Amino acid sequence: MNNTKNTYISIGSNLGNRLETIQEAIFLIDKSIGSVIKCSKVYECPAWGFVGENFLNACLLVQTKLSPENLLNKLLKIEKILGRERSLQNGYQSRTIDLDIIYFDTLIQKDSNLTIPHPKLQERLFVLKPLADIAPQFYHPILNKDTRNLIQECKDKSILTKTKYLLFCNKKSLLTSSQFISIEGNIGAGKTTLATKIANEFNGKLVLERFAENPFLPNFYKDQARYAFPLEMSFLADRYQQFSDDTSQFDLFKDFMVSDYDIFKSLIFAKVTLQKDEYELYRKIFNFMHKEVKRPQIYVYLYQSTERLLENIKKRGRDYEQGIQTEYLEKINRGYFDFLKGYPKENSLVIDVTNLDFVANKKDYQVIIDKIAKQAFKQLN
């Protein structure tokens, strides 16, 4: 028997980073209460019933199997996680987050702990306007009027402004909206592993760099000066062809793209390995190609200490990588950081994964996903 219920939850904040807190609350609701099916637009309005900073308000449709009492307890727990300390003082106060049950299907309930529908929803424009975005024809089970009628009759004259902010029902919808995420890092940083995990979990099209068959690579690690230029030119040609093909082909069965490299890495490695005159020639060719390729919306750089990189390289056991020197890895790291200095901050993210094991430890993996999601949210808003 399916005992899933539709519940409508009002959400608001007027302290701290209001928008990020609201989005974090939505993610926590989706994780611990039930699937968030719809999010309203975000509205800004004056504090209601007291003097304070303006609120951001929204409304959610959530499908849950929890009882109303358990739902309330979960919402209070989320409020506490996000820094709200409920006061015993009478009257309204500023708050980092406010979560209220508006409707629980058509349930009518009134006791000392919980009243459903919310007893004052018809008096509050900041509840009704967002509710109208996602449930304009939902009928109040006691008043027998839908949301649009309640708005027409509401005596609240507060001025609400519909903002351009975006909210996302879950992390998958957020990452999907980012369209293209590139995971970069030094040799042995774990970029392929992370990109693969993200693609598998969130239904992304995986774009992986193919490099193991490059005929110049084993010789390069033995004699860098001799083989640097043909190696870098070979990589550039392969990356350009593959990257152009893979990023231009839309996959109907995938929601976004995630790659374990960005073509700009070609210039970073070339600057480290090539002589000055070789590099200048290489850069002219690169600039011509780079104009034609798709750019990632989010560029993630996984930083690991050189010691950790060498450990990882040793573990994966590729013969031609075992001679890589510490100095070479450090130059590559510096090259990436120099590149990121000129990259738009809203599009780039550096994550230090030296002390994280995102393969074996789910919590470490979640730390990384949360950082990427937060960066994506900032970029989209």
N, C-alpha and C positions, 0 to 999 in steps of 0.2 A: 504493500500500500504506500502510495506517495503522499507523504505528509509535509511536503515543501509548501511554505507560505510566502506570499508577497508582503513585504513590509516596506514602508516608506520612512526614510530617516532624514531629518533636517540636520544640517551640519553648518557650523559657523565658527568664526575666530576673529578676535580683534587685538590679539597680543602676539608679539614676535613676528616671525615670517609667516603671515597668515595663510598665504596660498600653499606654501610647501607643507605646512602643518595639516591643512585640509586634505591635500593629496596623500600624505602619509597615513592619515586616518582612514582614507578610502582603501588603501592597500591593506591595512590591518583588518578592516572589516571584511574585505574579500578573502583574507587568509583565515580568519578565526570565526566568522559569523556565517558567511554564505556568499554566493556569487553576486557581485555587483552588476546588475543588468543595464542600468541607465544612470547617467549623471546629468544633472541639469546644467544650465549656464551658471556662471558665477556672478552674483550681484553684490554691489557695495551699497551700504546704507548706514545711517547714523546709529549710534547705540540706542537701544530701545528700552525705555524705562529708567535710564540713569545717564550720567554724563561720563563719556569715555571715548576712546578712539573708534573710528568707523569699523564696522564689521564687514567681512566677506561672508556671504551665505550661499548655500547650494542645497540641493535635495537629491537623494539617491533612492533608486528602486533596488531592493536586495531580496534575493530568494534564499530563505533559510529554513532549516529543520528544527531550529531552537524554539523552545517555548517563549512566550513574551517575557517571563521572569528571567530566564537564562539570557535572553537577548539583552535585556536591560543591564544585567550584571556584566556581560561582555563589553557593552558600550561604556560603562563606567570604568572598566579596567583599561580600555583603550584611552579614555580621557586621562587617566592617571599616568599611563605610559608616556603620553604626549605633554605631560607637565601641568595638568590641571589639578589644582587642589581645591576641592569643593569646601566652601566656608559654611559655618553654622549661622553666619550673620543673615539677617533678613534682607530682602531686596536683591536687585540685580547687580552684577559686578563684571568687570573685564575678565576675559578668560582666553587661554591659549586655544581651547577647543570646546565646542558644545555640541553634544550629540543627543538628539531627542527622537523618540519613536512618534511618528505622526499617525500612521495607520498600521494595523496588523491584519491584512486582508480586510474583512468586514467585521472583525471582532469588536464587541462592545464590552469593556471591562472597567470596573472601578473598585479599587480597594485602597488600603493605606499606602501601598508602595507604588502603584502604577495605575494610571488612567489612560484608556485607549478608546476612541481616538484622543489625541492630545487635546485637553480641554480648552486651550486658547488658540488653537491653530487658525480659526476663522477670524481672529482679531489681529493677526500679524501678517502684514503684507510681505515681510521678508521670508516668511514660510510659504505663503500662497503663490507668490510669483515664481520661485524656483519649482514648486510642485506642479504648477501649470505647464512647465516645459516638458515634464515627463508623464504627467497624469491629468491632462486637462478635463477629462470626462469621468474621473473617478468620483463616485458619489459618497458623500459623508453619510455613514450609516445611521446617524441620529438626525441630522438636519435635513437629510435627503436632498442635498444640493451638490452639484459637481463643483470642481475647483474654479471654473470660470464664473459661475454664479456667486460663489463665495467672495471672489475678488471684487465683483461688481457691488456687493453689499458691504464690503469691509470698510470700517470707519477709520482705519489707520491711514493717515495722510503722509506717512514717511516718504521721502524721495529716494527711490531705488534706482541705481544706475547699473545697467547690464554691462559687464566688463568684457574684454576680449580674451580673458584668461581661459585656458583649456584644462579640463580635468579628465582623468583616464580611469576607467573602471578597474583596470588591473595592469600589472607590469607588462603583460604581453601586448595589450593595446597601446601602451606607451612606446615600447620598443618598435612596434609596427609603424607607428607614426613617424619614427625617426628614419625610416626607409632604408638607410644604409649605415652600418656601423663597421668601422675598421679596427681590428685588434692588432696592435703592433708591439714590437719588443725586440730586444737583442737576441742573439743566437742562444737558444736554450731557455728563453724566458717563459715558455709555455703558451705562446699565442695561438698555436694551432689547436692545442687541447682546449683552451678556453673558448675559442670561436666555435669549435665543434659542439661543446656542451651547450652553448647559448643557442645555436641553430637547432639542436635536438629538442631543447626544452620549450623554445618559443616559436617553433615552426618557421625558422629562417632558412633562406637559400644560402648554402655554405659555399664560399669562394675561397679555395685553398691555393696557395702558391705551389707550383710544381717546379722543383729545383734539383731533386736528387739525380736526375739523368743528365744534368749539365756536364758535358765532357771536360770542361776546363776546371771544374771545382776541385777534384782531388789534386791536380797538379798545382793549383793556386796555393793550397795550404802548404805545399812543399817549396814552392818558389814564387812568392808573391810578386816580386818586381817583374818577372818575366811574363806571368800569365794574368796580371791584373786587368789590363785593358781589354783583351779578348773576352775575359770572364764577364766584366761589367757590361760590355756591349751585348754579349750573348744574353745575359740576364735581362737587360733593358728590352731587347727585342721580344724575348719570351713573355716577360711581364706585360708589356704593352699589348701584345696580341691576345694573350689570355684574359687580361683584365678588361680589355675592350669587349671581347666576346662575352665573358661571363656577366659583366655588369649591364650590358645592353639587352640581354635576353631576359624578358619578364617570365617568371614562373607562376602560372595560375594557381598552383597548389601551395605556394609559400607566401608568407605575409611581409617579409622584408629581406634584406640581404645582410650577411655578416661575413667579413673576410678576415683572413689571418695575415694580411699585408695590405699596404697601400703602395701604389707605384712610386710615390715620392721616396721610398726607401732606397731606390736605385741611386738617387743623387747623394743620399747620406753615405752609403757604402762607397760610392765612387770617390767622394771627397777624401775618404780615409785611405783608400787603396791606390789611387792614381797619382802620377806625377802632375805637376802644375799644368804643363802644356796639354797633357792627355785629358786632364779634367776639364779644361776650357773647351776643348773640342767636344767632349762628352756632354757638357752642359748645354751647348747649342742644340745638339740633337735631342736631348731630353726635353728642353723647353718647348720644342716644336711638338713633341708627342704629348706632353703633359696637358696642353691646351685642349686636347680631344677627349680626355678620359673623365669619367664620372667621379666626383669628389664625395667622400663620406660626410654625412651629417654629424656623426660623432667619431672622433679619432681618439682611441684609447691606447695609451702607452704603458705597457707593463714593465716596471722597473724592478730589476733584481740586482743584488750585489754581485760583483765579479766572482767572488768565491762560490756563491750559489749557482751562478751560470756554469762555472767549470764543473761543479758537481753534477748538474743536470746533463751537460754534454757528455760527461763520462758515463752516466747511467744509460743514456739512450744508445751508446755504443756504435755510433757511425765512425767507421775507421778513419775516413778523411777529415773528421773534425777533431780527432784526438790531439793533433798538434797545434791547435789554436792557442795563441799566447794571451796572457793577461792584458798586455798593453793594447793588443788589437781590440779586445772586447771593451776596454775602457774608452778607446777612441770612438767606437761605434756608439756607446752610451752618450758621450759628449756630443756627437753628431746629431743624435735624436733630440737632445735637449736644446741645442742651438736652433734646430728646425722648429721646435715647439715654441720658442720665444717669439717667433714671427707668425705663429698660427693663432687664429681668433680664439680667445679664451673660452667663449661660449660653445665652441665646437671641439675642444680638446680636453683630455683628462689624463693625468698621470696617476697611476696606482702603484704604490710600493708593495710588491708581493713577496719580498724577501722572506718574511716570516709567516706567509700564508701558504697553506697546502690546499689549493682549491680542487685538487683531484680526489684526495682521500677524505677531506673534511668538508661536510656540507655547509657548516656555518661559515667557513672561510670563503667558500664559493658564493654564499649568499651575501657576504660583505661586499664582494666585488660587484655582484648584480645590483645591489642597492646603490652603490656609488655610480654605476653606469646609468641606472634609472634616474637618479637625482640629477645627473648632468644632462640627460636627455630632456627631463622636465624643464630645466632652466633654459635649455636651448629652444624649446618649443614655445616657451612663454616669454 
